[in-house]
Amino acid sequence: MRLLSATLLLTVSAFAQQSPEPLRARIDNLIASKEIQASFQHIDDQKKRTLEEWIKLTEINAPSRFEHERAKAVEKALKKHKLQIRRDSAGNIVATRKGTGGGPTVVVDAHLDTVFQPGLQIKATMKDGRLHAPGVGDDTRNIAGMLAMLRALDHAKVRTRGDIIFLFTVEEESSMRGAKAFTAAEKQNVQHYIALDGGYRGFTYSGIGINHDEIHFLGPGGHTRSETPPYSATLPLARSIQRIYQIEVPRGANLNIGMLGGSDVPNAKAADAWFSVDYRSTDQAVIDNFEQQIRRIVEEEAAREKMTVRIDAKSRLAASQVPANRDSELVRTAEQVHLALGFENPPITPTASNNANIALLAGIPAISTGMAPCDDAHALTENCEIEPLYKGIKKVLLLAVALAGLAAD
């Protein structure tokens, strides 16, 4: 288990020592305020516009590292509001809605990128109350929701004590580089981080660890008709895959071999055969054990055929399990917001695998949730329910205002 940073410990401790009116009562009073009621009404009145913007953004293909066109569209929308807008060192869009002072800074983050290949032509379609298109959910629903949330705040003239930062990050799907750059630069200035990604009915408060490796077996190669051995490098690859899938996977952990490669033509023995392996767990010790077992297996199988092996560590994301975060102001407020808006028994889990992990590892209290229920993420058949999006926007708006503090008239 990773240790909590001093910032996160102080946040949790300070909240635990407070004795204001019961949190649920504060949330209920906030919902009843004229500002929040006006913002909620605006979300309902603007459903058609929000849906149209959701479709428009979805149809802008935004592969990781190639988010530029979508980023320009988002930036254009943001310039219609009184915000401090900038691009940071990673290319993230950072749009700050300034508070009146004296409140915590709240980040609401959605990532700009998707997993689909450059050049993909996307056309969103509606059927049976759902919107269908690659990337419609992950993470476009939350980008569109954030823009609708911003319009509602401005329409209702909601003023907060703390700043609310609308953060649109790059490269979440490939490396989380955007979140890493932002949190490294701003971790001393941010008190709460809400990562909008998967989920809807509930949220996560800690993150799973993820390792992604690419393993290459290197041999002499040759023609199909050349003397055997030496064999194709696909032989130790195949044997390794079989053995790796025999590794015991504890409950709550995952292990997957997803990509394979070898020769460019069928009549050649592969001189470089490779596969990718992705393994993850909420327990860092489990991840470390996976890594050791996989290394031993591939080294043994390569040596068996007098070949060599190269392990390229494509990404490393440590498990960000911070149990005390469960009692932080952010998590307790998020729980009461869900309950107050009618989300019964919201699932609250320590299983984030997105930008919330990065914030937690930087010592910032963070959760991950989403604005609409969706299916088939990362598939061409991805789709989302439309109507729940508007409730999801209200949920995140209420949470951000509750955390930043509604400014007095």
N, C-alpha and C positions, 0 to 999 in steps of 0.2 A: 504494500500500500504506500502511495506517495504521501509525503508530509504536506500539510496545509501551509501555504505561505502566511507570513505575518499579516498581510492585508486581509486575507480571507478569514483568518482566525479572529482578527479584531472586528470584522463585520459581523460574524456569527455571534461573538461574545457580546457586542454592544446591543444587538437585537434581543438576545436572550435576557438582558438585564432591564430592558425597557418594560414599563407597565402602563401603556396608554390604554385607551378604550379597546375592547376586544377587536382583533384584526377584522373579523368578519363584519362587525358593525361599521367599521371604517370603510370597508369596501361597499357595503350596502348604501351608506350615506353618499359615497362618491358616485355610485350609479344614479342615485336620485338627484344629484346636482343638476342645475340647468345646463351647465356646460357639457357634461357627459350625455345628458338626454338629447341635446341638440346635435352632438357629434354622432350619436347612434342613429338619429333620424336621418341625418345626411347620408350615412352609409346605406340606409334603406332606400332613400330617394334616388341615389346614384347607382343603383345596381346595374342598369343598362350600360352606363359609361364604364363602370369597373369591368364588366364582362368584355366589352369591346376592347379595352386596353389589355386585358389578360390575353385575348386572342392575338392581338397585334404583337405583343411581346413574345408570345409563344412561337409565332411564325418567323421570328428573327433567330435563325440558327446561331448558337453561341457555344461552340465546342471549347473545352477548357484550353486556355492560352489564346483563344481567338474570340474573345467576348466583345470586341471593339464596337461592332455595330449595335449590339444590344445596349452596351454602356452609353453610347451616344444618345440612344432613344430615351434611356432613363435620365440622363443628364438634362436633356431638353425638357422633360416633364418637371424636373426638380427646379429649374430656373424660373418657373412660374410662381414660386413661393419665396418668402423672405427667409432664406437660409444662408448659412456660410458654407459654400460648396468648394471642395478642392479634390484633387487627385493626389494620393500619397505615393510613396516610393514604389509600391507594388502595382499601382494602377487602380487601386480601389477608389470608389466614389465615396467621399465622406461628406455628408450633408448634415450640418448641425442646426437644430432648431433651439435657439438660445432660450434659457430660462431667465427668471427674474433674479435669481441668485439665492444661495443658501440651501440648495438641494443637491442630491447626488446626480451624477451623470449616468444616463442609461443608454446603452447601445442596443439598437434593434438591427439585426444583420440578416440579409438574404444574399445568397451567392448568385452571380450573374451567369456562370457557366453551366453547360450540360455535358453529357457523356457522348454525344453523337458526333459522327464524322463531319469534317468540313464538306461543304457542298450539298448537304442533305436539304432537299426542298420540303418544307413543312407546311401542311395545310390542316388547320384545326377544324374539327367537325363536332357538332352537337347531336346527341342521341339519348333519349330517355333521361334527361336531366343531368347528363354528364358531358364533359368536354374532353375530346379525344385528340391527342397529338403527342409526338415524342417531346419530352421536356415540359409538358404542360403543368406537371406537378413539381418536379424536382429541377429547378426551384422557382419556376415562373409564377406559380400561384402566389408565392410569398412576396415576390417583387411587385406584382400588381396589387396585392393587398397592402403593402407598405405605402404605395403611392395613394391609394384610396384612403388609408389611415391619415396620411398627411393632409389631404384635402379636407377630411372631416374635422381634424383639429383646428385648421385655419378657419373653416366655415363657422365653427362654434366658438371661435375666439378663445380657445382653451390656452391658458397660460400655466406653465409649470415652473416650479422653483428651480429644479435642476435642468440641465441641458438634456435633450433627447437627440442622439446621433443616429441618423438613418445611414447605415453602412451597407454598401453594395460591393461585395468582395469578389475577387478573381480567383480562379484556379482551385476552388474547393474540391472539385472532383479529381484533380490530378495530384495536388501536393499540399493543399491548404496554405499556399504561399501568401495569399492575400491576408488571411486571418493572422498568420504568423507575423507578417510585417506590421500590421496594425497594432496587435497586442504588444509587440516588442517596443513600439514607439509610445504607446498610450496607456500602458498598464497602470501607471501611477495616477492617471486622471479619470479612470473609469471605475465605477462602483458596482454596476450591474450589467450583465451581457446576456441578451436574449437572441439566440441563434434560431432563425426560422428555417426549418428544413422539413424532415419527415414528421409524422405524427399529427394529431389533431385533438383527440379527446383528452389527452394528458400531456406529460412532458418528461424529459430526462433531467437528472441533476448531476450525474457523473458520467465519465466517458470510458468506453472500451479502448483497449490498446490494439493497434493494427500493425502488422508487419507485412510488407509486400516485397518478395524477392523474385529475381529472374535468375534461373540456374542454367548454366551452359556446360555441356559436355563436349570436350574438344578432342578430336581424334584425327587420324591421317586422311580420312576420306577415301575417295577412289571411285572407280566405275562399278556398276552392278556386277560385271563379269570378272572383276579383279579377285585375286585369291582371298579366301576368307579363312581364319582371321587375317588382317584386322576387319572387324565388323563396322557397320555404320554406328555413329555416335548415338543413334536412336535406341540401340540395345540397352546401354546402361540407363538411358533416360526412361525407357519402359519399365525396367526392373525397379528403378527408384520410385516411379509413380506408384507401382503396385505396393511397395513397402510403405511408402508414406501414407497411403490410404489405410494401412493397418495400424497406424498410430492411434492410441486411445484418445478420444476427444472428450474431455470432461463436459458435463452439462453447462451450458452457457457459453461455451467456446465454439469456434468454427475453424475449419481448415478446408481450403479449396484450391485445386489446380485448374486454372481457367484457360490458359493460353499455351499453345504448342507451336514449335517451329523447327525446321530442319533444312534439308536440301531444297534448292530452287527447281530442280528437275527430278523426275521419277527414277532415272537410271543412274543416280549418283548416291554413293554412301555419304551420309552427312558427316562433314568435318566439324560442324557446330550444330548440335541439336540442343534445344532449350525448352524450358517450360516456366510458367509463372506459378508462384504459390502465394496464397493470401491466407494468413492465419491471425485470429483475433480472440480476445478474451477480456473480461473485466479484471482478471488477475494477471498481473505482469509476470509472476512466476510461471504461469502456464505458458505464456508467450515465449519466455526465455527457454523453457523446456522444449517446446516445439522447435525452436531454432536450433538447439543443440542436437535433437534427434534427427532433424532433416539434414543437417550438415554431416553427421556421422553416416547416414544412409548414402548420400550422394558421393561422398568421398570413397566409401567402400565399393560402390558399384563402378565408379570410374577406375579405381585401382584394379578391379577384377578384370577389366579389359585393357589395362595398361594405357589408359587415357587420363586426362586431367579434367578438373572441374573448376568452374569459376562461378562464384555466387555474387551477383550484383544486388545489393540492398537498395531497392528502388525507393522505399519509403519506410520510415519508422515513426510510429505515433505511440508514445507510452500510455499505458492505462492511467486515466486521471480519476482515480477513485478517492473521493474526499467525503467520507461519510458525514462529517460535521456540516457539510453544505446542505444536508437535508433539513437542518434547523435554521438555515440562514434566512434573512429577511426576504431575499429574492424568492426562495423556494416556498416558504410559508405563504407569501403574498400570492404567488402564482397558483398555489393550491386553492386558496380562498376565492380567487378570481374565477377559476374553473367552476367551483361549486356554486358561486353566486350567479353564474350565467347558465346554470342548469346542466353542467357536465357531471353526471352522477358517477361516483366512484372513479375519478380520473386515474388512469394508470400513471404511476410515478416511479420511474425506474432509473438505475444507474448505467444506462446502455447507450449513451450518445456516441455517434461516430461521425462527427462533423465539426464545424467551427467552434462549437461549445467546448470540445476537448481542448482546443488550442487556448481558449480563454482560461479554462480551469488550470491548465499547465502553467499559465502565466500568473496564476494567483488571483484571477478575477472571478468572483461568484458568477456562475453561468448556468443557464438551462437551455434546452432545445425543445421546440414545439413547432407546430405548423398551423396554417390558417384554413386548411380544407383537407378532407379525407381523399386519398388518391390510391390507385392501384397500378401495378406493373411498372414501378419506377425503373428507369434505365432500359426500358424495352420500347420498341416501336409502337406497342399497343398501350402505352401509358395513358391513363385517363383519371379524371377527378370529378367528384360531385360538385355541381355548381352552387346550389343554394347554401350549403354550409359555409362557403367562403365568407359570406357577409357576417355571420356570427363569429367566425374566426378573426376577422378584422376587428370586430368589437372587443374580442377577448384580448388581443395584443394591445390595442389602444388603451383599454382600461388598465392593463397591467403596467404599461409604460408610465401612465399618468399616476397611478398609485405609488409607484416607486420613486418617480421624480418629484412628486408632491404637487398638488393643485395649488396654484398661487392664490392668495386672498385678493379680493377686489380692492 
